[in-house]
């Protein structure tokens, strides 16, 4: 359930205008600007990815192209267990979204190929044509729907994972605590809204590029609570119950989570929607929730 800044889209547009004005050669890689926090796009375990030709990545006939190539390219931020993270070999993506992407690709008659990229640049990477879809626990928002189409597959609420001796059960319990979040996420913006409009004032609110960093702060007792998606909080609580405990939930309705696609790719969107509907009807989605979330999801 993660949000990325609209500033990156402005940077992308400005860079495109600058290139056109200078008569420069088109470079898809300019979507990743210096200082944006985005990593070089890299398919897991297959070396550096060269930007695809823009004509080949255009919205027209994208489904036909994917089927012809036999590959559905998927962008992920692999720092969000159990949704998507890297296996012990240091290169193989695993997690709920990975299994779902593979299942969707199988329905399309192709294979999934994963591009690992920092969350801050993931939306720009999709719009820049580096992959066909984002399957990385992205919250469906009105703002995002102006830029992308979505196929919903989950809902998620925000949980509070506390360190030993601390119990944050409700939003009000955040008052006077050191709170950590992953940056540019729904949790960050939700708590900022509480601080501005509900009079709830943590001692400090700190954000980090990766969820793993936030939980490291909790483990080292430099924070009292992590606010994050319930499946992620539950995963860490099961991983090490001596360090982490899910003690409460944010007082908000669960957010819809979806597969993000470029606008106008209706054939691909409809095919993925059909695949997700079939996986739901067959019970595959439920099986993946049980496999990766256990009792923690509640979704």
C-alpha positions in Angstrom: 0.0 0.0 0.0 2.5 2.5 -1.2 2.5 6.0 -2.7 5.1 7.6 -4.8 5.6 11.3 -5.3 4.1 13.2 -8.2 7.4 15.2 -8.3 9.1 12.4 -10.2 6.5 12.8 -13.0 7.3 16.5 -13.2 11.0 15.7 -13.4 10.3 13.2 -16.2 8.3 15.7 -18.2 10.9 18.5 -17.8 13.6 16.1 -18.9 11.7 15.1 -22.0 11.1 18.8 -22.9 14.8 19.6 -22.4 15.8 16.7 -24.7 13.4 17.7 -27.4 14.5 21.4 -27.2 18.2 20.4 -27.6 17.4 18.0 -30.4 19.1 15.3 -28.4 18.9 11.6 -29.0 16.1 9.9 -27.2 17.2 8.2 -24.0 14.6 6.2 -22.1 17.0 6.1 -19.2 16.4 9.8 -18.5 13.3 8.8 -16.6 15.6 8.0 -13.7 17.0 11.4 -12.6 20.0 12.0 -10.5 19.0 12.4 -6.9 15.5 10.9 -7.3 16.4 7.9 -5.2 15.6 5.5 -8.0 17.9 2.6 -8.7 19.1 1.6 -12.1 16.5 -0.7 -13.6 17.7 -4.3 -13.5 15.9 -7.5 -14.2 16.5 -9.9 -11.3 19.5 -12.1 -12.1 20.0 -11.0 -15.7 22.3 -8.0 -15.7 21.6 -4.4 -16.6 18.5 -3.8 -18.7 18.7 -1.7 -21.8 15.7 0.6 -22.3 13.3 -0.9 -24.7 12.4 0.9 -28.0 9.6 3.3 -27.3 7.6 2.2 -30.4 7.7 -1.4 -29.2 6.5 -0.4 -25.7 3.7 1.9 -26.9 0.1 1.2 -25.7 -1.1 0.0 -29.1 -1.1 -3.8 -29.4 0.9 -4.3 -26.2 -0.9 -7.6 -25.4 0.0 -8.9 -28.9 3.6 -7.8 -28.4 3.8 -9.5 -25.0 2.4 -12.7 -26.4 4.8 -12.6 -29.4 7.8 -12.0 -27.1 6.6 -14.5 -24.6 7.4 -12.2 -21.7 5.4 -10.0 -19.3 7.8 -7.4 -17.8 7.0 -6.6 -14.2 8.4 -3.8 -12.1 8.9 -4.4 -8.4 10.5 -2.9 -5.3 12.0 -6.0 -3.8 12.3 -4.6 -0.2 8.8 -5.4 1.0 8.4 -8.9 2.5 6.2 -10.9 2.3 4.9 -9.0 -0.8 8.1 -8.9 -2.8 11.7 -9.4 -1.6 14.9 -11.2 -2.6 15.6 -14.8 -1.7 18.7 -16.0 0.2 20.6 -16.3 -3.1 20.6 -12.5 -3.3 19.0 -12.2 -6.7 15.8 -14.2 -7.0 12.6 -12.3 -6.3 10.0 -14.1 -4.1 6.8 -13.2 -2.4 3.1 -12.8 -2.8 3.3 -10.4 -5.7 5.9 -12.5 -7.4 3.8 -15.7 -7.2 0.7 -13.7 -8.4 2.7 -12.2 -11.3 3.9 -15.6 -12.4 0.3 -17.0 -12.2 -1.1 -14.0 -14.2 1.7 -14.5 -16.8 0.9 -18.2 -17.1 -2.8 -17.3 -17.8 -1.6 -15.0 -20.6 0.6 -17.9 -22.0 3.9 -16.1 -21.2 6.5 -15.9 -18.5 7.1 -13.1 -16.0 10.4 -11.2 -16.0 11.0 -8.9 -13.0 12.8 -5.6 -12.9 13.9 -4.5 -9.5 13.8 -0.8 -8.9 13.6 1.5 -5.9 10.0 2.5 -5.0 10.6 6.2 -5.6 11.2 5.6 -9.3 8.8 2.7 -10.0 6.0 4.7 -11.5 8.3 6.7 -13.7 9.8 3.4 -14.9 6.4 2.2 -16.0 5.5 5.4 -17.8 8.9 5.4 -19.4 8.4 2.0 -20.9 10.9 -0.1 -18.9 8.3 -2.7 -18.0 4.7 -3.5 -18.8 3.2 -3.5 -15.3 3.8 -2.7 -11.7 3.0 -5.5 -9.3 4.4 -4.2 -6.0 1.6 -3.5 -3.5 0.6 -0.2 -5.1 -2.4 1.6 -3.6 -5.0 2.6 -6.1 -5.6 6.4 -5.7 -7.5 9.0 -7.7 -4.3 10.8 -8.4 -2.7 7.6 -9.8 -5.7 6.8 -11.8 -5.1 9.9 -13.8 -1.8 8.5 -14.9 -2.3 4.8 -14.9 -5.0 2.0 -15.2 -5.3 -0.6 -12.5 -6.5 -4.1 -11.9 -7.4 -4.6 -8.2 -6.4 -7.8 -6.5 -6.2 -7.0 -2.7 -7.1 -4.6 0.0 -4.7 -3.7 2.8 -4.9 -1.8 6.1 -2.1 -0.2 8.1 -0.9 -2.1 11.1 1.3 -0.9 14.1 4.3 -3.1 14.8 5.8 -2.2 18.2 9.0 -3.2 19.9 9.0 -5.0 23.3 7.5 -3.0 26.1 5.5 -0.7 23.7 1.9 -1.2 22.6 0.5 1.1 20.0 -3.1 -0.1 19.7 -4.8 2.9 18.2 -3.9 6.1 16.4 -4.0 8.0 19.6 -1.2 5.8 21.0 1.2 7.2 18.5 1.3 10.4 20.6 4.7 10.7 22.3 6.2 7.8 20.3 9.1 7.6 17.9 7.4 6.4 14.7 9.1 5.0 11.6 7.7 4.3 8.1 8.8 3.6 4.6 9.0 6.9 2.7 6.3 7.9 0.2 3.8 5.4 1.5 0.2 5.5 2.6 1.4 5.0 6.2 3.6 8.1 6.0 0.9 10.3 4.6 -1.8 8.9 7.0 0.3 9.7 10.1 1.2 13.1 8.7 -2.5 13.8 8.3 -3.1 12.7 11.9 -0.4 15.1 13.1 -1.8 18.0 11.1 -5.6 17.4 11.7 -6.1 15.2 14.7 -3.6 16.7 17.2 -1.7 13.4 17.5 2.0 14.3 17.9 4.7 11.6 17.9 8.0 12.6 19.4 9.4 12.0 15.9 8.3 10.6 12.6 11.1 9.3 10.4 10.9 7.7 7.0 13.3 5.4 5.2 13.7 4.2 1.6 13.1 0.6 2.5 10.8 -1.2 4.9 13.7 -3.3 6.1 15.4 -0.1 7.3 12.3 0.9 9.3 12.2 -2.5 11.1 16.0 -2.3 11.7 15.3 0.9 13.7 12.7 -0.9 15.7 15.0 -3.9 16.4 17.8 -1.5 17.5 15.3 0.3 19.8 15.8 3.6 18.0 12.1 3.6 17.3 8.9 2.6 19.2 6.6 1.6 16.3 6.6 0.9 12.6 3.4 1.9 10.7 3.1 -0.3 7.6 0.8 -2.6 5.7 -0.7 -5.4 7.8 0.8 -8.3 5.8 4.3 -6.8 6.1 3.9 -6.1 9.9 2.7 -9.6 10.3 5.6 -11.1 8.4 8.1 -9.4 10.6 6.2 -10.4 13.8 6.2 -14.1 12.7 9.9 -13.8 11.7 11.1 -12.7 15.1 8.3 -12.4 17.7 10.9 -11.4 20.3 11.7 -8.2 18.4 8.4 -7.3 16.8 4.7 -7.5 17.7 1.6 -6.4 15.9 -0.2 -4.4 18.6 -2.9 -2.5 16.7 -4.4 -1.2 13.5 -4.8 2.3 12.0 -8.4 3.6 12.2 -8.9 3.7 8.5 -10.7 1.6 5.9 -8.4 -0.8 4.0 -7.1 0.6 0.7 -7.4 -1.1 -2.7 -4.2 -2.6 -4.1 -3.7 -3.0 -7.8 -1.6 -4.0 -10.8 -0.6 -0.7 -12.5 -0.6 -0.4 -16.3 -0.1 2.5 -18.7 -3.2 4.3 -19.8 -4.8 3.2 -23.0 -3.5 -0.4 -22.9 -7.1 -1.7 -22.7 -6.4 -5.1 -24.3 -3.7 -5.9 -21.7 -5.8 -4.5 -18.9 -8.8 -6.6 -19.8 -6.6 -9.8 -20.2 -5.0 -9.2 -16.8 -8.4 -8.5 -15.2 -9.7 -11.8 -16.7 -6.6 -13.6 -15.3 -7.1 -12.2 -11.8 -10.8 -13.0 -11.9 -10.0 -16.6 -12.8 -7.3 -16.9 -10.1 -9.8 -15.6 -7.6 -12.5 -18.1 -8.7 -10.1 -21.0 -8.7 -9.0 -20.2 -5.2 -5.4 -19.4 -6.1 -5.5 -15.9 -4.6 -6.7 -17.4 -1.3 -3.9 -20.0 -1.4 -1.3 -17.3 -1.9 -2.7 -15.3 1.0 -2.4 -18.3 3.3 1.1 -19.1 2.0 2.5 -15.6 2.5 0.3 -13.9 5.1 -0.8 -16.7 7.4 -2.9 -15.2 10.1 -1.4 -11.8 9.7 -3.2 -10.6 6.6 -6.8 -10.4 7.7 -7.6 -9.3 4.2 
